[in-house]
Amino acid sequence: MVSMIFIGLVFLMEKKDMIAEIKERTNAVIIKEFSPDGAVIEYNSSGEVKGKYHANHLETADVKMKMDGTNEWEMRAIEMTKEGDVIMITGKGTGQQNNFTGEFTYMTNSPRLSWLNNTKARVEGSTDMKNNEATLRVWSEKQASVAAPEKQEAVPPQTPGPATPAM
């Protein structure tokens, strides 16, 4: 009897641990260009990081605001702890007028914060344009593998052959 079994894996990204909450205030806004697709705007912000580490946060974000109200963004940030640790962050994502999501990648030479170098982080944020403020929540992600259900091919029925005498 021959049968084939297929087991597949599905990878899902899920929130693991909250790394930090960043509260920042926009210090400067620069309208860089207009096009039929929308506008490119640069935001320079500063704020504070609280969570698994505490630091000051400096950020530049380039946001392409589209005519339909959605946006795409890329950012660069430098964070400095009171102990002298420096963390550099790059990120990108999408959003709408007051909310955004994306991912961050961290770099640091700090032995104390070296775990950040292997962390892929998910960010969700909201902005308050009236007060020039934003709040970002950052989670580490873990890759969870989930086994797909087993699929078994049908085994063709076997036709009975000649009976063998019992011994």
C-alpha positions as CSV (number, residue, x, y, z in Angstrom):
1,M,0.0,0.0,0.0
2,V,1.5,3.3,-1.1
3,S,0.3,6.7,0.2
4,M,1.8,10.1,0.0
5,I,1.6,12.6,2.9
6,F,2.2,16.3,2.4
7,I,3.0,18.5,5.4
8,G,3.4,22.2,4.7
9,L,4.5,25.0,7.0
10,V,2.9,28.4,7.1
11,F,4.9,31.3,8.6
12,L,3.1,34.0,10.5
13,M,4.5,37.1,12.1
14,E,3.0,37.9,15.4
15,K,3.6,40.5,18.1
16,K,5.9,39.1,20.8
17,D,7.1,41.7,23.3
18,M,6.6,45.4,23.5
19,I,10.0,46.9,23.1
20,A,9.1,50.5,23.6
21,E,6.7,53.4,23.3
22,I,8.0,56.5,21.7
23,K,6.4,59.9,22.2
24,E,7.7,62.5,19.9
25,R,7.0,66.1,18.8
26,T,7.6,67.4,15.3
27,N,10.2,70.2,15.3
28,A,10.3,71.0,11.5
29,V,8.2,70.2,8.5
30,I,9.7,70.6,5.0
31,I,7.6,70.2,1.9
32,K,10.1,68.7,-0.6
33,E,8.1,68.2,-3.8
34,F,4.7,68.1,-5.5
35,S,3.7,65.7,-8.2
36,P,0.5,64.4,-9.7
37,D,0.7,61.5,-7.3
38,G,0.9,63.7,-4.2
39,A,3.6,65.4,-2.1
40,V,6.8,64.4,-0.4
41,I,7.1,65.9,3.1
42,E,10.0,65.6,5.5
43,Y,9.3,65.6,9.3
44,N,12.1,66.1,11.8
45,S,11.0,65.1,15.3
46,S,12.5,64.5,18.8
47,G,11.1,62.7,21.8
48,E,11.6,60.0,24.4
49,V,11.7,56.2,24.4
50,K,10.3,54.3,27.3
51,G,10.2,50.5,27.6
52,K,12.9,47.8,27.6
53,Y,15.4,50.7,27.4
54,H,15.0,54.5,28.0
55,A,16.5,57.0,25.6
56,N,16.2,60.3,23.8
57,H,14.9,59.9,20.2
58,L,15.8,62.0,17.1
59,E,14.1,61.2,13.8
60,T,13.7,62.2,10.2
61,A,10.8,60.8,8.3
62,D,10.2,61.2,4.6
63,V,6.5,60.8,3.8
64,K,5.0,60.5,0.4
65,M,1.4,61.7,0.9
66,K,-0.8,60.4,-1.9
67,M,-3.8,62.1,-3.4
68,D,-6.1,59.3,-2.0
69,G,-5.2,60.1,1.6
70,T,-2.8,57.2,2.1
71,N,0.9,57.5,2.5
72,E,4.2,55.6,2.4
73,W,7.0,56.5,4.7
74,E,10.7,55.9,5.4
75,M,12.5,57.0,8.5
76,R,15.9,57.2,10.1
77,A,16.4,57.7,13.9
78,I,19.2,57.9,16.4
79,E,18.5,57.2,20.1
80,M,20.9,57.9,23.0
81,T,20.6,56.5,26.5
82,K,21.8,58.2,29.6
83,E,24.4,55.4,29.9
84,G,25.9,56.5,26.5
85,D,24.4,53.8,24.3
86,V,23.6,54.7,20.7
87,I,20.9,53.0,18.8
88,M,20.3,53.6,15.1
89,I,17.0,52.7,13.5
90,T,15.7,52.5,9.9
91,G,12.1,51.9,9.1
92,K,9.4,52.0,6.5
93,G,5.7,51.5,6.2
94,T,2.4,52.8,5.1
95,G,-0.4,54.8,6.7
96,Q,-3.4,57.1,6.4
97,Q,-3.7,60.6,7.7
98,N,-3.6,59.9,11.5
99,N,-2.4,56.3,11.7
100,F,0.5,54.3,10.4
101,T,2.2,50.8,10.6
102,G,5.5,49.4,9.4
103,E,8.7,47.8,10.6
104,F,11.9,48.9,12.2
105,T,15.5,47.5,11.9
106,Y,17.9,48.3,14.8
107,M,21.7,48.7,14.9
108,T,23.8,49.2,18.0
109,N,27.3,48.6,19.2
110,S,26.1,48.5,22.8
111,P,26.8,45.2,24.6
112,R,23.8,45.9,26.9
113,L,21.4,46.4,24.0
114,S,23.0,43.9,21.5
115,W,19.7,41.9,21.5
116,L,18.3,44.7,19.3
117,N,20.6,43.8,16.4
118,N,18.7,40.6,15.8
119,T,15.3,42.0,16.4
120,K,12.8,42.6,13.6
121,A,10.2,45.1,15.0
122,R,6.7,46.0,14.1
123,V,5.6,49.6,14.7
124,E,2.1,51.0,15.0
125,G,1.6,54.7,15.5
126,S,-0.8,57.6,15.6
127,T,-0.3,61.3,15.0
128,D,-2.0,64.4,16.3
129,M,-1.4,67.0,13.6
130,K,-3.0,69.8,15.6
131,N,-0.4,69.4,18.4
132,N,2.5,68.2,16.2
133,E,2.8,65.0,18.3
134,A,3.0,61.3,17.5
135,T,3.0,58.1,19.6
136,L,4.6,55.0,18.4
137,R,4.4,51.5,19.9
138,V,7.1,49.0,18.9
139,W,6.9,45.2,19.3
140,S,9.5,42.6,18.5
141,E,8.2,39.9,16.1
142,K,8.6,36.3,16.3
143,Q,8.2,33.9,13.5
144,A,5.7,31.2,14.4
145,S,5.5,28.1,12.2
146,V,2.2,26.4,12.0
147,A,1.9,23.0,10.4
148,A,-0.7,22.8,7.6
149,P,-3.2,20.0,7.8
150,E,-1.9,16.7,6.4
151,K,-3.1,15.9,3.0
152,Q,-3.2,12.3,2.1
153,E,-3.6,11.1,-1.5
154,A,-6.3,8.5,-2.1
155,V,-5.0,5.0,-2.2
156,P,-6.5,3.1,-5.1
157,P,-8.5,0.1,-3.8
158,Q,-6.6,-3.2,-4.3
159,T,-8.4,-5.9,-6.1
160,P,-8.3,-9.2,-4.3
161,G,-5.9,-11.6,-5.8
162,P,-5.9,-15.4,-5.7
163,A,-6.2,-16.7,-2.2
164,T,-3.1,-18.3,-0.8
165,P,-3.6,-21.5,1.1
166,A,-3.0,-21.3,4.8
167,M,-0.1,-23.4,6.1
